[in-house]
Amino acid sequence: MNQALSDNPMADFGDGLHVVLIGTGSPLPDAMRAGRSTAVIADDKIYIVDSGGGSVRRMGEMRLPAGRIEATFLTHFHSDHIDGLGELMMMRWTSSGRTPPMPVYGPEGVQQVVDSLNMMYAQDKACRVA
């Protein structure tokens, strides 16, 4: 079990870009599918496109290390594409100790979304640091 958790699932990918469908669900709840999210992997770097509900947990099941996320791209602001973003931002930080904020790119208004999530998670982060 410990060996499986420490393995790097990306080690066997080889050269090139790789696309992993993390979540393909719709706005309607479905216990079998996480919200919309796709990982684009290049070498050891992960780029996330959208972060729907449950996608962070699905990343964990796939053993994709949140600490290797370089940036996240949001296609639009429908809830099923962004309702896992706060958790993704926290997991990237807590799993790697990376202190610079994760870059998040998207349509006009993306900074307001990110600032709101940072404010919402401020007490969580303060408790974890303490």
The first five atom37 places (N, CA, C, CB, O) and aatype in JSON, in Angstrom:
{
  "aatype": [12, 2, 5, 0, 10, 15, 3, 2, 14, 12, 0, 3, 13, 7, 3, 7, 10, 8, 19, 19, 10, 9, 7, 16, 7, 15, 14, 10, 14, 3, 0, 12, 1, 0, 7, 1, 15, 16, 0, 19, 9, 0, 3, 3, 11, 9, 18, 9, 19, 3, 15, 7, 7, 7, 15, 19, 1, 1, 12, 7, 6, 12, 1, 10, 14, 0, 7, 1, 9, 6, 0, 16, 13, 10, 16, 8, 13, 8, 15, 3, 8, 9, 3, 7, 10, 7, 6, 10, 12, 12, 12, 1, 17, 16, 15, 15, 7, 1, 16, 14, 14, 12, 14, 19, 18, 7, 14, 6, 7, 19, 5, 5, 19, 19, 3, 15, 10, 2, 12, 12, 18, 0, 5, 3, 11, 0, 4, 1, 19, 0],
  "atom_mask": [
    [1, 1, 1, 1, 1],
    [1, 1, 1, 1, 1],
    [1, 1, 1, 1, 1],
    [1, 1, 1, 1, 1],
    [1, 1, 1, 1, 1],
    [1, 1, 1, 1, 1],
    [1, 1, 1, 1, 1],
    [1, 1, 1, 1, 1],
    [1, 1, 1, 1, 1],
    [1, 1, 1, 1, 1],
    [1, 1, 1, 1, 1],
    [1, 1, 1, 1, 1],
    [1, 1, 1, 1, 1],
    [1, 1, 1, 0, 1],
    [1, 1, 1, 1, 1],
    [1, 1, 1, 0, 1],
    [1, 1, 1, 1, 1],
    [1, 1, 1, 1, 1],
    [1, 1, 1, 1, 1],
    [1, 1, 1, 1, 1],
    [1, 1, 1, 1, 1],
    [1, 1, 1, 1, 1],
    [1, 1, 1, 0, 1],
    [1, 1, 1, 1, 1],
    [1, 1, 1, 0, 1],
    [1, 1, 1, 1, 1],
    [1, 1, 1, 1, 1],
    [1, 1, 1, 1, 1],
    [1, 1, 1, 1, 1],
    [1, 1, 1, 1, 1],
    [1, 1, 1, 1, 1],
    [1, 1, 1, 1, 1],
    [1, 1, 1, 1, 1],
    [1, 1, 1, 1, 1],
    [1, 1, 1, 0, 1],
    [1, 1, 1, 1, 1],
    [1, 1, 1, 1, 1],
    [1, 1, 1, 1, 1],
    [1, 1, 1, 1, 1],
    [1, 1, 1, 1, 1],
    [1, 1, 1, 1, 1],
    [1, 1, 1, 1, 1],
    [1, 1, 1, 1, 1],
    [1, 1, 1, 1, 1],
    [1, 1, 1, 1, 1],
    [1, 1, 1, 1, 1],
    [1, 1, 1, 1, 1],
    [1, 1, 1, 1, 1],
    [1, 1, 1, 1, 1],
    [1, 1, 1, 1, 1],
    [1, 1, 1, 1, 1],
    [1, 1, 1, 0, 1],
    [1, 1, 1, 0, 1],
    [1, 1, 1, 0, 1],
    [1, 1, 1, 1, 1],
    [1, 1, 1, 1, 1],
    [1, 1, 1, 1, 1],
    [1, 1, 1, 1, 1],
    [1, 1, 1, 1, 1],
    [1, 1, 1, 0, 1],
    [1, 1, 1, 1, 1],
    [1, 1, 1, 1, 1],
    [1, 1, 1, 1, 1],
    [1, 1, 1, 1, 1],
    [1, 1, 1, 1, 1],
    [1, 1, 1, 1, 1],
    [1, 1, 1, 0, 1],
    [1, 1, 1, 1, 1],
    [1, 1, 1, 1, 1],
    [1, 1, 1, 1, 1],
    [1, 1, 1, 1, 1],
    [1, 1, 1, 1, 1],
    [1, 1, 1, 1, 1],
    [1, 1, 1, 1, 1],
    [1, 1, 1, 1, 1],
    [1, 1, 1, 1, 1],
    [1, 1, 1, 1, 1],
    [1, 1, 1, 1, 1],
    [1, 1, 1, 1, 1],
    [1, 1, 1, 1, 1],
    [1, 1, 1, 1, 1],
    [1, 1, 1, 1, 1],
    [1, 1, 1, 1, 1],
    [1, 1, 1, 0, 1],
    [1, 1, 1, 1, 1],
    [1, 1, 1, 0, 1],
    [1, 1, 1, 1, 1],
    [1, 1, 1, 1, 1],
    [1, 1, 1, 1, 1],
    [1, 1, 1, 1, 1],
    [1, 1, 1, 1, 1],
    [1, 1, 1, 1, 1],
    [1, 1, 1, 1, 1],
    [1, 1, 1, 1, 1],
    [1, 1, 1, 1, 1],
    [1, 1, 1, 1, 1],
    [1, 1, 1, 0, 1],
    [1, 1, 1, 1, 1],
    [1, 1, 1, 1, 1],
    [1, 1, 1, 1, 1],
    [1, 1, 1, 1, 1],
    [1, 1, 1, 1, 1],
    [1, 1, 1, 1, 1],
    [1, 1, 1, 1, 1],
    [1, 1, 1, 1, 1],
    [1, 1, 1, 0, 1],
    [1, 1, 1, 1, 1],
    [1, 1, 1, 1, 1],
    [1, 1, 1, 0, 1],
    [1, 1, 1, 1, 1],
    [1, 1, 1, 1, 1],
    [1, 1, 1, 1, 1],
    [1, 1, 1, 1, 1],
    [1, 1, 1, 1, 1],
    [1, 1, 1, 1, 1],
    [1, 1, 1, 1, 1],
    [1, 1, 1, 1, 1],
    [1, 1, 1, 1, 1],
    [1, 1, 1, 1, 1],
    [1, 1, 1, 1, 1],
    [1, 1, 1, 1, 1],
    [1, 1, 1, 1, 1],
    [1, 1, 1, 1, 1],
    [1, 1, 1, 1, 1],
    [1, 1, 1, 1, 1],
    [1, 1, 1, 1, 1],
    [1, 1, 1, 1, 1],
    [1, 1, 1, 1, 1],
    [1, 1, 1, 1, 1],
    [1, 1, 1, 1, 1]
  ],
  "atom_positions": [
    [[0.82, -1.2, 0.0], [0.0, 0.0, 0.0], [0.87, 1.26, 0.0], [-0.94, 0.0, 1.21], [0.64, 2.16, -0.82]],
    [[1.86, 1.35, 0.91], [2.72, 2.53, 0.95], [3.46, 2.71, -0.37], [3.71, 2.42, 2.09], [3.65, 3.84, -0.81]],
    [[3.88, 1.63, -0.99], [4.57, 1.72, -2.27], [3.66, 2.34, -3.32], [5.06, 0.33, -2.74], [4.09, 3.19, -4.09]],
    [[2.41, 1.92, -3.35], [1.46, 2.45, -4.34], [1.26, 3.94, -4.14], [0.12, 1.71, -4.24], [1.13, 4.69, -5.11]],
    [[1.22, 4.39, -2.89], [1.01, 5.81, -2.62], [2.23, 6.63, -3.0], [0.67, 6.03, -1.16], [2.09, 7.8, -3.35]],
    [[3.41, 6.06, -2.94], [4.61, 6.83, -3.25], [4.98, 6.77, -4.73], [5.77, 6.33, -2.42], [5.81, 7.56, -5.19]],
    [[4.39, 5.86, -5.48], [4.69, 5.77, -6.91], [4.25, 7.05, -7.62], [4.0, 4.55, -7.53], [3.27, 7.69, -7.24]],
    [[5.0, 7.39, -8.66], [4.64, 8.52, -9.49], [3.91, 7.99, -10.72], [5.91, 9.37, -9.89], [4.55, 7.4, -11.59]],
    [[2.61, 8.18, -10.8], [1.87, 7.62, -11.93], [2.27, 8.24, -13.27], [0.39, 7.8, -11.71], [1.95, 7.68, -14.32]],
    [[2.95, 9.37, -13.24], [3.35, 10.04, -14.47], [4.7, 9.53, -14.99], [3.42, 11.54, -14.24], [5.1, 9.88, -16.1]],
    [[5.4, 8.71, -14.2], [6.74, 8.26, -14.58], [6.74, 7.45, -15.87], [7.34, 7.44, -13.47], [7.72, 7.47, -16.61]],
    [[5.66, 6.74, -16.15], [5.61, 5.88, -17.34], [4.98, 6.57, -18.55], [4.83, 4.63, -17.02], [4.81, 5.94, -19.6]],
    [[4.64, 7.84, -18.42], [3.96, 8.51, -19.53], [4.87, 8.73, -20.74], [3.43, 9.84, -19.06], [4.38, 8.73, -21.87]],
    [[6.15, 8.91, -20.53], [7.04, 9.18, -21.65], [6.97, 10.63, -22.08], [0.0, 0.0, 0.0], [6.3, 11.46, -21.46]],
    [[7.69, 10.93, -23.17], [7.76, 12.3, -23.68], [6.42, 12.71, -24.29], [8.89, 12.44, -24.71], [5.62, 11.87, -24.7]],
    [[6.22, 14.01, -24.36], [5.04, 14.54, -25.02], [4.0, 15.05, -24.04], [0.0, 0.0, 0.0], [4.21, 15.05, -22.83]],
    [[2.9, 15.47, -24.58], [1.77, 15.95, -23.79], [0.8, 14.81, -23.56], [1.05, 17.14, -24.49], [0.6, 13.95, -24.42]],
    [[0.2, 14.81, -22.39], [-0.76, 13.78, -22.04], [-2.0, 14.47, -21.47], [-0.16, 12.76, -21.02], [-1.89, 15.43, -20.72]],
    [[-3.15, 13.97, -21.82], [-4.42, 14.53, -21.36], [-5.12, 13.48, -20.52], [-5.31, 14.99, -22.55], [-5.29, 12.34, -20.94]],
    [[-5.55, 13.88, -19.32], [-6.25, 12.98, -18.41], [-7.61, 13.61, -18.1], [-5.42, 12.73, -17.1], [-7.67, 14.74, -17.61]],
    [[-8.67, 12.89, -18.38], [-10.01, 13.35, -18.02], [-10.26, 13.0, -16.56], [-11.1, 12.72, -18.95], [-10.46, 11.84, -16.22]],
    [[-10.24, 14.01, -15.72], [-10.41, 13.82, -14.28], [-11.9, 13.69, -13.95], [-9.77, 14.98, -13.49], [-12.31, 12.78, -13.23]],
    [[-12.68, 14.61, -14.48], [-14.12, 14.6, -14.24], [-14.86, 14.96, -15.51], [0.0, 0.0, 0.0], [-14.47, 15.88, -16.22]],
    [[-15.93, 14.23, -15.78], [-16.71, 14.46, -16.99], [-18.19, 14.62, -16.68], [-16.5, 13.31, -17.98], [-19.03, 14.48, -17.57]],
    [[-18.51, 14.9, -15.42], [-19.9, 14.99, -15.0], [-20.59, 16.24, -15.52], [0.0, 0.0, 0.0], [-19.97, 17.13, -16.1]],
    [[-21.87, 16.27, -15.29], [-22.71, 17.42, -15.67], [-23.08, 18.17, -14.4], [-23.99, 16.96, -16.45], [-22.67, 17.77, -13.31]],
    [[-23.84, 19.24, -14.5], [-24.26, 19.94, -13.28], [-25.14, 19.09, -12.36], [-25.0, 21.21, -13.65], [-25.25, 19.37, -11.17]],
    [[-25.76, 18.05, -12.91], [-26.61, 17.19, -12.08], [-25.74, 16.23, -11.28], [-27.62, 16.41, -12.95], [-24.8, 15.65, -11.82]],
    [[-26.04, 16.05, -9.99], [-25.22, 15.16, -9.15], [-25.19, 13.73, -9.7], [-25.74, 15.15, -7.71], [-26.21, 13.2, -10.12]],
    [[-24.01, 13.14, -9.68], [-23.83, 11.77, -10.15], [-22.7, 11.16, -9.33], [-23.51, 11.73, -11.7], [-21.55, 11.59, -9.43]],
    [[-23.01, 10.17, -8.51], [-22.02, 9.57, -7.62], [-20.87, 8.91, -8.37], [-22.69, 8.54, -6.73], [-19.81, 8.67, -7.79]],
    [[-21.06, 8.62, -9.64], [-20.03, 7.92, -10.41], [-19.11, 8.87, -11.18], [-20.68, 6.97, -11.37], [-18.11, 8.43, -11.75]],
    [[-19.44, 10.16, -11.2], [-18.64, 11.09, -12.02], [-18.36, 12.37, -11.25], [-19.38, 11.41, -13.34], [-19.24, 12.94, -10.62]],
    [[-17.11, 12.81, -11.32], [-16.72, 14.09, -10.73], [-17.06, 15.21, -11.71], [-15.19, 14.11, -10.39], [-17.3, 14.97, -12.89]],
    [[-17.1, 16.44, -11.2], [-17.34, 17.6, -12.04], [-16.24, 17.79, -13.07], [0.0, 0.0, 0.0], [-15.16, 17.21, -12.96]],
    [[-16.53, 18.6, -14.03], [-15.61, 18.81, -15.17], [-14.22, 19.2, -14.72], [-16.17, 19.88, -16.09], [-14.03, 20.13, -13.94]],
    [[-13.25, 18.48, -15.24], [-11.86, 18.81, -14.99], [-10.97, 17.95, -15.89], [-11.5, 18.6, -13.49], [-11.22, 16.76, -16.07]],
    [[-9.95, 18.58, -16.43], [-9.01, 17.9, -17.31], [-7.6, 18.29, -16.9], [-9.27, 18.25, -18.82], [-7.34, 19.45, -16.58]],
    [[-6.7, 17.32, -16.89], [-5.28, 17.6, -16.63], [-4.51, 17.47, -17.93], [-4.7, 16.63, -15.54], [-4.68, 16.5, -18.68]],
    [[-3.67, 18.45, -18.2], [-2.72, 18.37, -19.3], [-1.36, 18.23, -18.65], [-2.81, 19.63, -20.28], [-0.94, 19.09, -17.87]],
    [[-0.66, 17.14, -18.98], [0.6, 16.83, -18.31], [1.74, 16.92, -19.32], [0.56, 15.43, -17.66], [1.69, 16.32, -20.39]],
    [[2.76, 17.68, -18.95], [3.98, 17.82, -19.75], [5.15, 17.63, -18.81], [4.05, 19.22, -20.48], [5.36, 18.42, -17.89]],
    [[5.93, 16.57, -19.03], [7.01, 16.19, -18.11], [6.41, 15.99, -16.72], [8.14, 17.29, -18.08], [5.48, 15.19, -16.57]],
    [[6.93, 16.69, -15.68], [6.36, 16.54, -14.32], [5.37, 17.64, -14.0], [7.46, 16.54, -13.27], [4.93, 17.75, -12.86]],
    [[5.03, 18.45, -14.96], [4.15, 19.6, -14.72], [2.72, 19.26, -15.11], [4.64, 20.84, -15.5], [2.46, 18.61, -16.12]],
    [[1.8, 19.72, -14.26], [0.38, 19.49, -14.5], [-0.3, 20.84, -14.66], [-0.26, 18.67, -13.33], [-0.08, 21.77, -13.89]],
    [[-1.13, 20.92, -15.68], [-1.96, 22.1, -15.92], [-3.41, 21.61, -15.89], [-1.61, 22.81, -17.31], [-3.75, 20.63, -16.54]],
    [[-4.23, 22.29, -15.12], [-5.62, 21.88, -14.95], [-6.53, 22.81, -15.75], [-6.02, 21.88, -13.44], [-6.35, 24.03, -15.74]],
    [[-7.48, 22.22, -16.44], [-8.51, 22.98, -17.14], [-9.83, 22.68, -16.44], [-8.57, 22.62, -18.69], [-10.34, 21.56, -16.51]],
    [[-10.38, 23.68, -15.78], [-11.61, 23.6, -15.0], [-11.42, 22.71, -13.77], [-12.75, 23.07, -15.86], [-10.56, 21.83, -13.74]],
    [[-12.24, 22.97, -12.76], [-12.13, 22.22, -11.5], [-13.51, 22.08, -10.89], [-11.16, 22.93, -10.51], [-13.88, 22.8, -9.97]],
    [[-14.27, 21.13, -11.43], [-15.61, 20.88, -10.92], [-15.6, 20.12, -9.61], [0.0, 0.0, 0.0], [-14.56, 19.59, -9.19]],
    [[-16.75, 20.06, -8.97], [-16.9, 19.38, -7.69], [-16.45, 17.92, -7.76], [0.0, 0.0, 0.0], [-16.78, 17.2, -8.7]],
    [[-15.69, 17.51, -6.76], [-15.21, 16.14, -6.68], [-13.96, 15.87, -7.48], [0.0, 0.0, 0.0], [-13.37, 14.79, -7.37]],
    [[-13.53, 16.82, -8.28], [-12.37, 16.58, -9.15], [-11.07, 16.45, -8.35], [-12.24, 17.7, -10.16], [-10.18, 15.7, -8.75]],
    [[-10.96, 17.16, -7.25], [-9.73, 17.06, -6.45], [-9.62, 15.67, -5.82], [-9.7, 18.16, -5.34], [-8.54, 15.08, -5.77]],
    [[-10.73, 15.16, -5.35], [-10.72, 13.8, -4.78], [-10.42, 12.77, -5.87], [-12.07, 13.48, -4.09], [-9.72, 11.79, -5.63]],
    [[-10.96, 12.99, -7.05], [-10.69, 12.08, -8.16], [-9.2, 12.13, -8.54], [-11.57, 12.43, -9.38], [-8.61, 11.11, -8.87]],
    [[-8.61, 13.33, -8.5], [-7.16, 13.45, -8.73], [-6.39, 12.59, -7.74], [-6.7, 14.92, -8.63], [-5.42, 11.93, -8.09]],
    [[-6.84, 12.62, -6.48], [-6.2, 11.8, -5.46], [-6.31, 10.32, -5.77], [0.0, 0.0, 0.0], [-5.35, 9.57, -5.6]],
    [[-7.49, 9.9, -6.21], [-7.68, 8.49, -6.58], [-6.76, 8.1, -7.74], [-9.15, 8.24, -6.96], [-6.28, 6.97, -7.81]],
    [[-6.51, 9.05, -8.64], [-5.63, 8.79, -9.78], [-4.16, 8.97, -9.42], [-5.99, 9.73, -10.94], [-3.27, 8.71, -10.24]],
    [[-3.91, 9.41, -8.19], [-2.56, 9.67, -7.69], [-1.85, 10.77, -8.49], [-1.73, 8.39, -7.74], [-0.63, 10.73, -8.66]],
    [[-2.6, 11.73, -8.98], [-2.0, 12.89, -9.65], [-1.64, 13.9, -8.56], [-2.98, 13.52, -10.72], [-2.54, 14.38, -7.87]],
    [[-0.39, 14.23, -8.39], [0.04, 15.08, -7.28], [-0.35, 16.55, -7.47], [1.54, 14.97, -7.11], [0.13, 17.22, -8.4]],
    [[-1.21, 17.04, -6.59], [-1.65, 18.43, -6.67], [-0.49, 19.4, -6.53], [-2.68, 18.71, -5.58], [-0.55, 20.51, -7.05]],
    [[0.57, 19.0, -5.85], [1.73, 19.87, -5.69], [2.47, 20.16, -6.98], [0.0, 0.0, 0.0], [3.28, 21.08, -7.03]],
    [[2.2, 19.4, -8.02], [2.86, 19.62, -9.31], [2.03, 20.47, -10.26], [3.18, 18.3, -9.97], [2.4, 20.65, -11.42]],
    [[0.91, 20.99, -9.79], [0.09, 21.84, -10.65], [0.8, 23.18, -10.84], [-1.33, 22.05, -10.04], [1.15, 23.86, -9.87]],
    [[1.02, 23.53, -12.08], [1.67, 24.8, -12.42], [0.66, 25.93, -12.54], [2.46, 24.66, -13.71], [0.94, 27.06, -12.15]],
    [[-0.51, 25.63, -13.08], [-1.53, 26.66, -13.29], [-2.87, 25.98, -13.57], [-1.13, 27.62, -14.46], [-2.93, 24.81, -13.93]],
    [[-3.92, 26.75, -13.39], [-5.27, 26.29, -13.72], [-5.9, 27.28, -14.69], [-6.15, 26.13, -12.44], [-5.72, 28.49, -14.56]],
    [[-6.62, 26.74, -15.64], [-7.32, 27.53, -16.65], [-8.81, 27.26, -16.52], [-6.81, 27.2, -18.1], [-9.23, 26.11, -16.48]],
    [[-9.6, 28.32, -16.45], [-11.05, 28.18, -16.37], [-11.65, 28.57, -17.7], [-11.64, 29.04, -15.22], [-11.36, 29.65, -18.23]],
    [[-12.48, 27.71, -18.24], [-13.1, 28.0, -19.53], [-14.24, 28.99, -19.39], [-13.59, 26.73, -20.18], [-14.45, 29.83, -20.26]],
    [[-14.99, 28.88, -18.3], [-16.09, 29.79, -17.99], [-16.48, 29.56, -16.53], [-17.32, 29.56, -18.96], [-15.9, 28.71, -15.86]],
    [[-17.44, 30.31, -16.04], [-17.74, 30.32, -14.61], [-18.98, 29.54, -14.21], [-17.88, 31.71, -14.15], [-19.54, 29.82, -13.15]],
    [[-19.44, 28.59, -14.99], [-20.54, 27.75, -14.54], [-20.07, 26.98, -13.31], [-21.02, 26.77, -15.68], [-18.91, 26.58, -13.22]],
    [[-20.97, 26.78, -12.38], [-20.58, 26.16, -11.11], [-19.95, 24.79, -11.29], [-21.79, 26.04, -10.22], [-19.04, 24.43, -10.54]],
    [[-20.41, 24.0, -12.26], [-19.85, 22.66, -12.42], [-18.44, 22.67, -13.01], [-20.76, 21.82, -13.31], [-17.82, 21.62, -13.16]],
    [[-17.93, 23.85, -13.33], [-16.56, 23.98, -13.83], [-15.64, 24.65, -12.8], [-16.55, 24.79, -15.12], [-14.41, 24.59, -12.94]],
    [[-16.22, 25.27, -11.76], [-15.37, 25.99, -10.8], [-15.63, 25.63, -9.34], [-15.57, 27.46, -10.97], [-14.9, 26.11, -8.47]],
    [[-16.63, 24.81, -9.03], [-16.95, 24.6, -7.61], [-15.94, 23.74, -6.86], [-18.3, 23.99, -7.49], [-16.11, 23.52, -5.67]],
    [[-14.91, 23.24, -7.51], [-13.81, 22.55, -6.84], [-12.53, 23.37, -6.79], [0.0, 0.0, 0.0], [-11.51, 22.89, -6.31]],
    [[-12.59, 24.6, -7.29], [-11.38, 25.42, -7.41], [-10.76, 25.77, -6.05], [-11.68, 26.69, -8.16], [-9.54, 25.71, -5.9]],
    [[-11.58, 26.13, -5.08], [-11.04, 26.46, -3.75], [-10.29, 25.28, -3.14], [0.0, 0.0, 0.0], [-9.2, 25.45, -2.59]],
    [[-10.89, 24.1, -3.24], [-10.24, 22.9, -2.72], [-8.94, 22.61, -3.48], [-11.19, 21.69, -2.81], [-7.94, 22.22, -2.88]],
    [[-8.96, 22.81, -4.79], [-7.76, 22.6, -5.59], [-6.63, 23.55, -5.16], [-8.07, 22.79, -7.08], [-5.48, 23.13, -5.03]],
    [[-6.98, 24.81, -4.96], [-5.98, 25.79, -4.53], [-5.38, 25.39, -3.18], [-6.6, 27.19, -4.44], [-4.16, 25.49, -2.98]],
    [[-6.22, 24.94, -2.24], [-5.73, 24.52, -0.93], [-4.88, 23.26, -1.02], [-6.91, 24.29, 0.03], [-3.83, 23.18, -0.38]],
    [[-5.32, 22.28, -1.79], [-4.58, 21.02, -1.9], [-3.22, 21.23, -2.54], [-5.37, 20.0, -2.69], [-2.25, 20.57, -2.16]],
    [[-3.13, 22.11, -3.51], [-1.83, 22.39, -4.13], [-0.86, 22.93, -3.09], [-1.98, 23.4, -5.29], [0.3, 22.53, -3.04]],
    [[-1.36, 23.83, -2.25], [-0.52, 24.44, -1.22], [-0.2, 23.44, -0.1], [-1.22, 25.67, -0.63], [0.97, 23.29, 0.27]],
    [[-1.21, 22.74, 0.43], [-0.96, 21.86, 1.57], [-0.15, 20.63, 1.2], [-2.28, 21.42, 2.18], [0.58, 20.1, 2.04]],
    [[-0.25, 20.17, -0.04], [0.48, 18.96, -0.41], [1.91, 19.22, -0.86], [-0.26, 18.25, -1.51], [2.7, 18.29, -1.02]],
    [[2.25, 20.49, -1.06], [3.59, 20.77, -1.57], [4.33, 21.85, -0.79], [3.51, 21.18, -3.0], [5.56, 21.94, -0.87]],
    [[3.61, 22.66, -0.04], [4.25, 23.76, 0.66], [4.63, 24.91, -0.25], [0.0, 0.0, 0.0], [5.33, 25.83, 0.17]],
    [[4.15, 24.87, -1.51], [4.45, 25.97, -2.43], [3.72, 27.21, -1.94], [4.03, 25.62, -3.9], [2.49, 27.22, -1.83]],
    [[4.47, 28.25, -1.65], [3.85, 29.45, -1.1], [3.31, 30.43, -2.14], [4.83, 30.15, -0.24], [2.34, 31.12, -1.86]],
    [[3.91, 30.52, -3.34], [3.27, 31.43, -4.3], [1.89, 30.89, -4.68], [4.17, 31.61, -5.57], [1.72, 29.68, -4.84]],
    [[0.93, 31.77, -4.82], [-0.41, 31.3, -5.19], [-0.4, 30.61, -6.55], [-1.41, 32.48, -5.2], [0.4, 30.95, -7.42]],
    [[-1.29, 29.66, -6.71], [-1.42, 28.98, -7.99], [-1.98, 29.97, -9.01], [-2.33, 27.72, -7.88], [-3.02, 30.58, -8.76]],
    [[-1.32, 30.14, -10.14], [-1.89, 31.01, -11.17], [-3.19, 30.42, -11.71], [-0.88, 31.21, -12.33], [-3.28, 29.23, -12.01]],
    [[-4.19, 31.27, -11.82], [-5.48, 30.86, -12.38], [-5.81, 31.84, -13.51], [-6.63, 30.85, -11.28], [-5.85, 33.06, -13.31]],
    [[-6.03, 31.3, -14.69], [-6.32, 32.1, -15.87], [-7.74, 31.8, -16.34], [-5.29, 31.82, -17.01], [-8.22, 30.67, -16.22]],
    [[-8.39, 32.8, -16.85], [-9.75, 32.59, -17.34], [-10.33, 33.86, -17.92], [0.0, 0.0, 0.0], [-9.61, 34.84, -18.13]],
    [[-11.62, 33.85, -18.17], [-12.27, 35.02, -18.74], [-12.28, 36.2, -17.77], [-13.69, 34.68, -19.16], [-11.9, 36.08, -16.6]],
    [[-12.71, 37.31, -18.28], [-12.83, 38.51, -17.44], [-13.62, 38.16, -16.19], [-13.49, 39.67, -18.21], [-14.68, 37.54, -16.27]],
    [[-13.12, 38.57, -15.04], [-13.75, 38.27, -13.76], [-13.04, 37.18, -12.98], [0.0, 0.0, 0.0], [-13.4, 36.91, -11.83]],
    [[-12.03, 36.55, -13.58], [-11.35, 35.45, -12.91], [-10.67, 35.91, -11.63], [-10.32, 34.82, -13.84], [-10.65, 35.16, -10.65]],
    [[-10.12, 37.11, -11.61], [-9.45, 37.59, -10.4], [-10.44, 37.75, -9.25], [-8.74, 38.91, -10.66], [-10.08, 37.49, -8.1]],
    [[-11.66, 38.16, -9.54], [-12.69, 38.29, -8.5], [-13.03, 36.92, -7.92], [-13.96, 38.96, -9.08], [-13.2, 36.78, -6.71]],
    [[-13.13, 35.91, -8.77], [-13.39, 34.54, -8.3], [-12.26, 34.07, -7.4], [-13.57, 33.57, -9.5], [-12.51, 33.55, -6.31]],
    [[-11.03, 34.23, -7.84], [-9.86, 33.78, -7.07], [-9.76, 34.55, -5.75], [-8.56, 33.96, -7.89], [-9.53, 33.94, -4.7]],
    [[-9.93, 35.86, -5.79], [-9.86, 36.66, -4.56], [-10.94, 36.23, -3.57], [-10.01, 38.16, -4.89], [-10.68, 36.15, -2.36]],
    [[-12.13, 35.94, -4.06], [-13.22, 35.51, -3.18], [-12.91, 34.16, -2.54], [-14.54, 35.41, -3.97], [-13.17, 33.97, -1.35]],
    [[-12.35, 33.24, -3.31], [-11.98, 31.93, -2.75], [-10.85, 32.07, -1.74], [-11.56, 30.96, -3.87], [-10.87, 31.41, -0.7]],
    [[-9.87, 32.93, -2.02], [-8.79, 33.16, -1.07], [-9.33, 33.73, 0.24], [-7.74, 34.1, -1.66], [-8.88, 33.34, 1.32]],
    [[-10.29, 34.63, 0.14], [-10.9, 35.2, 1.34], [-11.68, 34.11, 2.1], [-11.84, 36.39, 0.98], [-11.63, 34.03, 3.33]],
    [[-12.4, 33.28, 1.35], [-13.2, 32.24, 1.98], [-12.32, 31.23, 2.73], [-14.05, 31.51, 0.92], [-12.7, 30.76, 3.8]],
    [[-11.16, 30.91, 2.17], [-10.28, 29.91, 2.77], [-9.22, 30.52, 3.7], [-9.6, 29.13, 1.69], [-8.36, 29.79, 4.18]],
    [[-9.27, 31.81, 3.95], [-8.24, 32.47, 4.76], [-8.14, 31.89, 6.16], [-8.51, 33.96, 4.85], [-7.04, 31.66, 6.65]],
    [[-9.27, 31.63, 6.82], [-9.24, 31.07, 8.18], [-8.72, 29.64, 8.18], [-10.64, 31.12, 8.81], [-8.0, 29.24, 9.09]],
    [[-9.09, 28.87, 7.17], [-8.58, 27.5, 7.03], [-7.05, 27.53, 6.94], [-9.19, 26.8, 5.78], [-6.36, 26.79, 7.64]],
    [[-6.55, 28.4, 6.08], [-5.1, 28.48, 5.89], [-4.41, 28.94, 7.19], [-4.75, 29.45, 4.72], [-3.36, 28.42, 7.56]],
    [[-5.01, 29.91, 7.86], [-4.43, 30.41, 9.12], [-4.36, 29.3, 10.16], [-5.27, 31.6, 9.66], [-3.37, 29.19, 10.88]],
    [[-5.39, 28.47, 10.25], [-5.38, 27.35, 11.22], [-4.32, 26.33, 10.85], [-6.76, 26.67, 11.28], [-3.65, 25.79, 11.73]],
    [[-4.16, 26.06, 9.58], [-3.16, 25.07, 9.15], [-1.74, 25.56, 9.43], [-3.32, 24.76, 7.64], [-0.87, 24.77, 9.81]],
    [[-1.5, 26.86, 9.25], [-0.17, 27.41, 9.5], [0.11, 27.41, 11.0], [-0.05, 28.85, 8.92], [1.22, 27.1, 11.43]],
    [[-0.91, 27.77, 11.8], [-0.73, 27.8, 13.25], [-0.49, 26.41, 13.78], [-1.96, 28.42, 13.94], [-0.32, 26.23, 14.99]]
  ]
}
